[in-house]
Amino acid sequence: MKRVPIRMCLGCRQMKPKIELTRAVKSPEGAISLDPTGKKPGRGAYICRDTNCLKRAIKSNALVRAFKSQIPEDITNELHSTLTHLQLENPNES
């Protein structure tokens, strides 16, 4: 039987199967974006497909700590809109 990888959401801090979370990634060049495929190279951090978890992660500076750098407001807005789109695409997953 194959083992299911478990990751922690930065927002709600709950351990969940990796497949239920969305990966945010900081590329080697320093660009931060969401990685729905989970295959982009770089430092990854996981967030539930819930905009409230993203807001919580931003408010608590969990993303700043995970990526060891400040996150510009335009990037957080882009993350929020992308996550909202993913949430609307798959409403039964959150």
C-alpha positions in Angstrom: 0.0 0.0 0.0 1.4 3.4 -1.0 1.9 5.9 1.8 0.1 9.3 1.4 2.3 12.3 2.0 1.0 14.6 4.8 1.7 18.4 4.9 0.7 21.2 7.3 -1.4 24.1 6.2 0.3 27.5 7.0 -3.1 29.0 7.8 -5.0 26.6 10.0 -1.9 24.6 11.0 -3.7 21.3 10.4 -2.0 18.2 9.0 -3.7 17.1 5.8 -2.9 14.9 2.8 -0.8 16.8 0.3 -3.3 16.3 -2.5 -5.9 18.4 -0.5 -3.6 21.4 -0.2 -2.3 24.0 -2.7 1.4 24.6 -2.9 2.9 28.1 -2.9 6.4 28.2 -4.2 9.3 30.6 -4.1 11.4 29.9 -7.3 15.2 30.0 -7.2 14.9 33.4 -8.8 12.8 34.6 -5.9 9.4 34.8 -7.6 6.5 33.6 -5.4 3.4 32.0 -7.0 0.9 29.2 -6.5 1.8 25.8 -7.9 -1.3 23.8 -8.6 0.7 21.0 -10.1 3.1 20.7 -7.2 6.0 20.3 -9.5 7.6 23.7 -9.9 11.2 23.9 -8.6 11.8 26.0 -5.4 10.9 26.3 -1.8 7.3 25.1 -1.2 4.7 25.9 1.5 1.2 24.4 1.6 -2.1 26.2 2.1 -5.7 24.8 2.2 -7.8 25.7 -0.8 -9.6 28.2 1.4 -9.0 32.0 1.2 -9.4 32.2 5.0 -6.3 30.0 5.5 -4.4 32.3 3.1 -5.5 35.4 5.0 -4.5 33.7 8.3 -1.1 32.7 6.9 -0.4 36.3 5.7 -1.6 37.9 8.9 0.5 35.6 11.1 3.5 36.1 8.8 3.7 32.3 8.2 4.4 32.9 4.5 7.2 35.4 5.3 8.8 32.8 7.7 8.4 29.9 5.2 10.0 31.8 2.3 12.4 33.8 4.5 11.5 37.0 2.6 8.9 39.8 2.5 6.0 39.2 0.2 4.9 42.2 -1.9 1.2 43.2 -1.7 0.7 42.5 -5.4 1.9 39.0 -4.9 -0.5 38.4 -2.0 -3.3 39.8 -4.1 -2.4 37.4 -6.9 -2.2 34.5 -4.5 -5.7 35.4 -3.2 -7.3 35.7 -6.6 -5.7 32.4 -7.8 -6.8 30.6 -4.7 -10.3 32.0 -5.0 -10.4 30.8 -8.6 -9.3 27.3 -7.5 -11.8 27.3 -4.7 -14.6 28.2 -7.1 -13.4 25.5 -9.6 -13.5 22.8 -6.9 -16.0 23.8 -4.2 -16.4 20.4 -2.7 -12.7 20.1 -1.9 -12.5 22.7 0.9 
